[in-house]
Every structure is written in C-alpha cells, then in structure tokens.
C-alpha cells in the first residue's frame, strides 16, 4: 500500500479552502470526484437563484509556501503549472480558471 503523497494532501486542502472561500448563494462549486490530473471542478454562476448558463472549469494549484509577487511585477510564479497543463487548457471550449493559493494563509471575509 502506497502512502499519500504530500502534493495530494496539499491539493486536497487547497480545494477545500477554495470551496469555502467562494461560498455564496450565486456561485456553486462542484468538485469532480476522485483523484484527477486535470480539471478539479466546475464553477456555475446563478442570479437570483436561477442558473445563468455561465460556467468555467477550475484548476486548483495549492502550495504550503508563501506566495509572493515577482520583483518587478505584480504577477506571481507558479511552478506547479506545467507545459502539459497549459496545452490541456488551450484545447477546451469552456474557460479554465487557475486558482493558486496557499493552504496556510489566514483569510477573512
């Protein structure tokens, strides 16, 4: 029996945190069950309780490291996104939103 990898543990925590952060009556996050290596879930938008037909695929990349901007720009570097991830995203007709979050950061709402 193989032990769970640290990266799978981090990704699981990141997905749970994302689901909690976007909790809203007009946003529904649906997890794609099972350990996957692509899309983690689907985000669907509602308006006054009615579906709008607006959806996006969600790819969550978690880290236990502090996320800091690059020295000369507000962007951040995400080592977790590979070339194959980008090629996969380019072939979809539905938008893919990349969520990169630190599982240890405090958050307030």
Secondary structure, DSSP 8 states (H G I E B T S, - for coil): -----HHHHHHHHHHHHHHHHT-BTTEEEEE--S--SS--EEEEEEETTEEEEEEEEEEEEEESS---B-TTSS-B--TT--HHHHHHHHT-SS-EEEEEEETT-----
